[in-house]
Amino acid sequence: MTTSIVAMTAESVRPAGPAYTEPSEELIDELTDAIGNLVWGFANDLVTPIEGLPEPGRVRTAEQVAMVERPTNLARLRLLREVGPAAERIASLAAKNAGKYGTTYPQLGQAWGITRQAARSRWPGVVKAGDQRPPVSVEVAGGTANIYWDPEGDGWCWSANAANGEYQTEGDCASSEEAAARAGAFMVANSL
C-alpha cells in the first residue's frame, strides 16, 4: 500500500496531542492526600480499642494520648506497606488494558518512566505483535519508505530509499508516526 504522509494522517484518527500529560505537582499532592485519607480511615479499623480511657473529646493525659496514637500510627504504617504492592497490581492491570488497545512497549515504558525493554520485562505479553497496525509505505520527495512494527525490538522501524539513491534504516521509534516523520525527513534531506 503506497500512501503519502498527508493521506496517511488524514485517513487515521489520532489525538491532537500526546496520549496524556504529565501530572502537575498540585495533582500529585492531591493524590498523596487522597491516599493518606484512605489509609488513615482504614487504620482505625485495625486498632484494638483500649478500655478505660476517657471518651474522645474529653481531656486525656499525655500517657493516655500515647496509648491511643501509638497503635493508630503503627496501623497506618502497616497499611502504607500495602500501598506499593497495590499500586503494582493496579499498574499491571492498566498496562494489560493499554496493551489490549494497541499500546506499544515504548509507550508503556515512557508512561512508567522506564525503558521499553524494562516495560517488556515488567509486563511480559501485554503487547502482542499481532495487535500492531500493518506496515505502511510512503512516498516523499521522490523516495519510498516502509514503516513497520519490529516485534523483536518492541518498536516501530523504517527503511527508506531516497531519490538520490541513499538508503537508510532505523528502529526504536515509539510510534508509526515518529517512524514516518524520521523517514520523511531523511527522504527530503536526500532528494534530488
N, C-alpha and C positions, 0 to 999 in steps of 0.2 A: 504494500500500500504506500503510494507516494503522496505526500501532503506538504503543503507549505507550512511554515511555523505559524503564520497568521491563521490559516484554515484550521490547523490542529488546535489552536487555542480557542477559536470560535466554536468548534464542534464540541468542546468539552465544557462542562460546568465546573467552575473552580471558585473557591473563596476569593474575595477581593484582596485579602491579606494573609498573614500566617494563620495556621490552624488554631493557634491560641496565642495569647500574650502572656508574658511573664507576670506572676503575681506581684503586686505592689507591696511595699513594706507594711502599709496600712492593712491590706488584706491578710498578710501573714500574721500580723498582730491579732487581728480578729479571729483567725483560725486558731492561734495559740490560746486565746481567751476561751473560745468555744470548747476546745479540748480540755482545758483546765476546769471549766464549769462542769463538763460531763464527769470528769474524774472526781472532782470534789463531791458531786452529788452521789455517785456510785460508792464512794469511800464510806459515806455514812452508813450504808447497808452492811458494810463489813465489820464495823466496830461493835464490839461486845459492850452492851450497856453497863455502866458502873452504878451499883446500888448505893444509896445513902448520900448522894450528892444533892446539894440544893438544886431546885428546878432551874432550867435555863432562864436567864434574865434576872436571877437572884444573885446576890453577892456571893462570890466564891473566893477562897484563899488561893494564893499562888500555887500551892501544892495541889489543890483540887483542880485548878485550871490545867496544870501539867498532867494530871491523871486523865483528863479528857483529851487534851491536844496531842499527847504523845502517841496513843494508839490511832487517833484520827490521821495524823500525818504519816504514820507508818503504813496505814491502809492506803493513803493516797500514793505513797511511794511504790507500794506493791502493785497498784493498778497501773501506774505510769510505766512499770516494767512491761506491761502488756501492749502498750501503745505502738511500739516499734513493730513487733510481730503482726499486730492487727493491720498496721499500715502496709506491711509487706504483702499480706494476704489480699488486701484491697487493691494494691498496685498490680499484683499478678492478675487479678480479675479484670482490671482496667486494660492491661496490656493484651490479654486474651481477647477482650471485646474489640479493642482497636485493631488487632491483627485480623479479626474476623471481617472487618470492613476495609481491608486493603492497606493498612499502615505498614510501613517498612521498618526493619530493624534500625536503620539510621534515624528514623523519626522517633522510634521508641527511646533510643539512646539519648537523643537530644532532649526529649521531654524529662528523662530521669537524670540527666547530667552525666551520662557515661558514653563510652564508645559504642558503635554498632555491634562490635564483637562482644563487648560486655553485656549488651542487651540480649544478644542471641544466647549467651551463656546463662543469663539470669532467667530468661523466659523462653526456653527452647521449644520450638514447634508452634509458637503462636502466630508466626508469619509463614504462610505457605507460598512457595514459588508459583503455584498454580493460581493463587489469588491475585497475582500482579497483572497489570494491563499488558496486552500483547505488544510486540515490538512495533515501532513506527519508523518509517523512512521519511526524511525531509530533504528538500532541495532548496539551497540558498546560494546565491551569488555564483551559480554555475557548478556548484559542488553537491554531493549527495552524502547524507549521514544516516546511520542506523542507530536508533535509540532502543535499548533493550535492557531487561532485568537480568542480572547475574546472580543466580541463586547461591553459587559458591562464595561470592564476595558480599552477599547481602546488600547489594546496592545497584543503582542504575548506571549503565555504561553507555558510551557512544564510540562509534568509529566513523571516520569521515574521509572522503576523497575530495580534496578541494579542486577548484577549476585549474589551478596551476600545477596539478599533479602531486601535490604534497598529500601525505596520508598520516593520520594520527588516530590513536585510540586512547581512551581514558575511562577509568571507572571510579567507583566510590562516590557517586553523586547521590544526594539524599532523595531526589525525585526525578521523574522523567522530564519535568520542566527544566530543572537545573542542567541535566544532561543535554537537552535540546539547545538551551542557551549557550552552553560551552561549545557544542558542535557548531552552532551558528556563528559564534564569534570566530572560531577557527577558520571556517569557510569564508567569511567576509575578509578576514586578515590575509587569506591566501587566494583571493580571487584574482583574475587576470587584469 
